[in-house]
Amino acid sequence: MKMYKRIIIILILLAGTTVALLYFVPGKDAILAGPQSIVYDATNDVYYISNGSSNSIVAMDAEGNYTGFVNKGLNQPRGLIMAGANLWVVEPQRISAIDLLKKTIAYSIDLPESKSLTDIAADENGMLYVTDTGGDCLWVVDPSTREKTRVSDPRLSKPTGIVYDHPRYQMLLVSGADYSPVFAYDIRAQTLDIHMDTLYGDLRGIAIDPETGAIYFSSVKQKMIVEITLARNRPEPFIRDIDSVGDMIFDANHNALQVPLIKQNTIKLIELGQDSSL
């Protein structure tokens, strides 16, 4: 009888392990675990989401179904960006290019002088721009030569989210400091300046609606998403009472923001084109 019970227990444990593994095997159903960032791959019509708590990247289809994508080799994955046909992911002291077919890391570029890399953006020439929250700076990386340039400014403290404002050839950055401005880095002049002051603190994600020019950023301190429209040209609350927002993107497919909620382990779709006080 004791032997029979042991066999039953072993079978139950094996079954549980098999079910758990299904969440993290490519091609199988997956879950979100501390989602940090999201990016859209237009070529393959799929979204990629970095899972900070499970050291993985998950794929999400148009219907919102999740499948495992990259499950090995990552350490605290954070910001994501598509640069041409390449998917780049940020880790604390390196950035990695993902082979989309093999679903593995193709190669990495170490930034050993960095302190805590957070988010990433790319320009039309494939240059990469990486925020270093712990290092109070921005890194400009040429992936073809692996050359790295450090951009710092006394006003830039704890930079977090970054997005490319293509019409004006500038990177817009926010930071984790109190009363964080929105910063602008001119990629041609290679200069950093304040784009707009704000009264908000601990800013994380930032996105731009290319059709309207509206800028959206999230504040963890105020639990809010803030909007800057061209018409009003000042920061105003857009979504209230929203907690643990990670990075976010403008989603042209839905005319919406795709917003990772880290603690809730979910992606929230927020439609634009209407005032909101949710």
C-alpha positions, 0 to 999 in steps of 0.5 A, a space after each residue: 500500500 505504501 509503495 502504491 501511494 508513493 507511485 501516485 505521489 510521483 505521478 502527480 508531481 510529474 504531471 504538475 511539472 509537465 504542466 508547468 513546463 508547458 508555460 515556458 516551452 516555445 510554441 506552447 501556451 505561456 503566461 505573463 510574469 512581471 511584464 516590462 515592455 511590449 513591441 510590435 513586429 509588423 512583418 510577423 503580425 505579433 507582439 513581443 513582451 519581456 517577462 522580467 520575473 521569468 527571464 523570458 520573452 512571450 509572443 502575443 497574437 492579434 487575439 491576445 493569445 500568448 506563446 513562449 518565445 525566448 526562454 533561455 539565456 535572458 537575465 531580467 529582460 526589460 525594454 524591447 525594440 524592433 530595428 529593421 528585422 531585428 528584435 533587441 532586448 535590454 538586460 541590466 548590462 547588455 543588449 541582445 539581438 534575438 534570432 526570430 526564426 530560432 527564438 534564441 539570442 543571436 548575439 549580445 553587446 555588453 555595456 560593462 560601464 553601465 549600471 542598470 539599463 532599462 529601455 531602448 529605441 532605434 532610429 531609421 539608420 539602425 542606431 540604438 539608444 539605451 537608457 541607463 537608470 542607474 548610471 544617469 545617462 543615455 548610451 548610443 550604440 552602433 550595432 554594426 561596429 559595437 561602438 558605444 557613446 555615453 551621453 550625460 547631463 546634470 539634469 538627467 537623473 534616472 532615465 527610464 522610458 525612451 521613444 523615437 520622435 521621427 519627424 523631429 529626429 529626436 529621442 524623447 526620454 522620461 526619468 524616475 526622478 521627482 518632477 521629471 521633465 520630458 527630455 529630447 535628445 537630438 540625434 543629428 546635433 547629438 545634444 540633450 535638452 528639456 522638451 517640456 517640464 512636468 509636475 509628475 514623478 517616477 515616470 516609466 513608459 513613453 509613447 507617441 501617436 504619430 498621427 496626432 503628435 500626442 505624447 503619452 507617459 506613465 507616472 508610477 508615483 501619481 498612478 497615472 498616464 499623462 497626455 501632451 497634445 499639440 493643441 494644449 501643449 501641456 501635460 494633462 491627466 489621461 488615465 487615472 488610478 493605473 498601477 505598476 505601469 511598465 513600458 508602453 507603445 502606441 498601437 496603430 492597429 487599434 489606435 490605442 496604447 498597449 500598456 504592460 501592468 507589471 504587478 497585475 501580469 497583464 497587458 492593458 489596451 487603452 483606446 485613444 481618440 477620446 477623453 478618459 478619467 478611468 
